[in-house]
């Protein structure tokens, strides 16, 4: 469902995966900024937009945290 934490997590994950196979794909940060701009351009009540922004921020932080944990684990193995 649009606007949920899961929805935004899927979008951000898809962006990361595209970046792995296509060096010209948008970065995770670019994807985040685009989703944020999309939310602000919606013709929805401000309270709903605020909920979407909060969900996007949660998703972004979760993804960044997961990537950091993976990078740390890889460096520990080296």
C-alpha positions as CSV (number, residue, x, y, z in Angstrom):
1,X,0.0,0.0,0.0
2,X,1.4,3.4,-0.9
3,X,2.8,5.3,2.0
4,X,3.5,2.3,4.2
5,X,6.9,1.6,5.7
6,X,7.0,-1.6,3.6
7,X,6.1,0.2,0.4
8,X,9.0,2.7,0.9
9,X,11.4,-0.1,1.9
10,X,10.6,-2.0,-1.3
11,X,11.2,1.2,-3.4
12,X,14.5,1.9,-1.7
13,X,15.7,-1.7,-1.9
14,X,14.8,-1.8,-5.6
15,X,16.9,1.3,-6.1
16,X,19.8,-0.3,-4.4
17,X,19.5,-3.5,-6.4
18,X,19.3,-1.5,-9.6
19,X,22.4,0.4,-8.6
20,X,24.3,-3.0,-8.3
21,X,23.6,-3.9,-11.9
22,X,23.6,-0.5,-13.5
23,X,26.2,2.1,-12.5
24,X,24.1,4.9,-14.0
25,X,21.1,4.1,-11.8
26,X,20.0,6.5,-9.0
27,X,21.7,6.3,-5.6
28,X,19.8,5.4,-2.5
29,X,19.9,9.1,-1.4
30,X,18.6,10.2,-4.8
31,X,15.7,7.7,-4.6
32,X,14.9,9.0,-1.1
33,X,14.8,12.6,-2.3
34,X,12.6,11.7,-5.2
35,X,10.1,9.8,-3.0
36,X,10.1,12.8,-0.6
37,X,9.4,15.1,-3.5
38,X,6.6,12.8,-4.7
39,X,5.0,12.9,-1.3
40,X,5.1,16.6,-1.1
41,X,3.5,16.9,-4.5
42,X,0.5,14.7,-3.5
43,X,-2.9,16.3,-3.2
44,X,-3.6,14.8,0.2
45,X,-4.2,16.3,3.6
46,X,-1.0,17.5,5.3
47,X,-1.4,15.0,8.2
48,X,-1.4,12.1,5.7
49,X,1.7,13.5,4.0
50,X,3.4,13.8,7.3
51,X,2.6,10.2,8.0
52,X,4.1,9.2,4.6
53,X,7.2,11.3,5.3
54,X,7.6,9.6,8.7
55,X,7.2,6.1,7.1
56,X,9.8,7.0,4.4
57,X,12.3,8.2,7.0
58,X,11.8,5.0,9.0
59,X,12.3,2.9,5.8
60,X,15.4,4.9,4.9
61,X,17.0,4.5,8.3
62,X,16.2,0.8,8.4
63,X,17.9,0.3,5.0
64,X,20.9,2.4,5.9
65,X,21.2,0.5,9.2
66,X,21.0,-2.9,7.4
67,X,23.6,-1.9,4.8
68,X,25.9,-0.7,7.6
69,X,25.6,-4.0,9.4
70,X,26.4,-5.9,6.3
71,X,29.4,-3.7,5.5
72,X,30.7,-4.1,9.0
73,X,30.3,-7.9,8.8
74,X,32.1,-8.1,5.5
75,X,35.0,-6.0,6.9
76,X,35.2,-8.1,10.0
77,X,35.6,-11.2,7.8
78,X,38.5,-9.7,5.8
